[in-house]
Amino acid sequence: MIMFDHVNLHLEDLMLRISQAASSCGRDAEDIKLVAVSKNCPAEAITAAYQAGQRRFGENRVQELAGKAPALPDDIEWHLIGHLQSNKAAAAIRLAKVIESVDSIKLLDRLGHLANESGVVKDILLEFNISGEDTKFGARADNAEYLVERALHLPGIRLIGMMTMAPYGADECELRKVFSGLRSLRDCMENRFGISLPDLSMGMSGDFETAIEEGATIVRIGSAIFR
Ligand SMILES: *Cc1c(COP(=O)(O)O)cnc(C)c1O
């Protein structure tokens, strides 16, 4: 009961902040999807968020997801948001509705091959390292054309957008640069290939309001819910 009240309160507070951030820039809060990042959280915390109505959850590691998912309701939409190794690609396809962290041709090809083999089309986001910080995963923006083109040719893959992470401790100005950088890259690829890439996954507990102002359609929030 205590766990439920706690998570419920945080979720309510968060939904309010999301809708305030959306209305402050003339956006509809309905267009922003919350991925509750449950890495390192016990199943009880996820269940508490589920009981409060949350259905989209994010995990960083395939092994952790594989350990948790079977015991949880199967209408949960799992997003894989952490670095994915090719040898875990099959499990990722099986468990995740959306793989947000695709950042290389090798991984893209592997996912495309496996998805096609099992007769599914997997929703993916391409992850970019917009800040250029070398500690982060994510492809370089100047590889975008190459990656998008390949994704469009793989029948097992449906490319629905792009994802990025801002550097830890970035100031407001740097945050805006990263988030608007991802949006511009997306716009550029939409024009280049004449396609629609609706989703921009950007913004975490400390920076989601800025990300929403810069066009995020998916925010990935952990500590503000499960702290
Ligand atoms: C942990 C994590 C988040 C959530 O971070 P919080 O600061 O806890 O909201 C979002 N995205 C990725 C890729 C993460 O690893």
The ligand as an SDF file (V2000), in Angstrom:
LIG
                    3D

 15 15  0  0  0  0  0  0  0  0999 V2000
   18.0160    5.6630  -16.6910 C   0  0  0  0  0  0  0  0  0  0  0  0
   17.6440    6.1950  -18.0270 C   0  0  0  0  0  0  0  0  0  0  0  0
   16.5870    7.1220  -18.1560 C   0  0  0  0  0  0  0  0  0  0  0  0
   15.8250    7.6860  -16.9740 C   0  0  0  0  0  0  0  0  0  0  0  0
   16.6450    8.5130  -16.2080 O   0  0  0  0  0  0  0  0  0  0  0  0
   16.0650    9.2940  -14.9430 P   0  0  0  0  0  0  0  0  0  0  0  0
   17.0330   10.4050  -14.7530 O   0  0  0  0  0  0  0  0  0  0  0  0
   16.0410    8.3240  -13.8170 O   0  0  0  0  0  0  0  0  0  0  0  0
   14.7090    9.7850  -15.2890 O   0  0  0  0  0  0  0  0  0  0  0  0
   16.2510    7.5160  -19.4390 C   0  0  0  0  0  0  0  0  0  0  0  0
   16.9050    7.0580  -20.5350 N   0  0  0  0  0  0  0  0  0  0  0  0
   17.9230    6.1930  -20.4340 C   0  0  0  0  0  0  0  0  0  0  0  0
   18.6020    5.7290  -21.6870 C   0  0  0  0  0  0  0  0  0  0  0  0
   18.3250    5.7430  -19.1830 C   0  0  0  0  0  0  0  0  0  0  0  0
   19.3560    4.8910  -19.1020 O   0  0  0  0  0  0  0  0  0  0  0  0
  1  2  1  0
  2  3  1  0
  2 14  2  0
  3  4  1  0
  3 10  2  0
  4  5  1  0
  5  6  1  0
  6  7  2  0
  6  8  1  0
  6  9  1  0
 10 11  1  0
 11 12  2  0
 12 13  1  0
 12 14  1  0
 14 15  1  0
M  END
$$$$
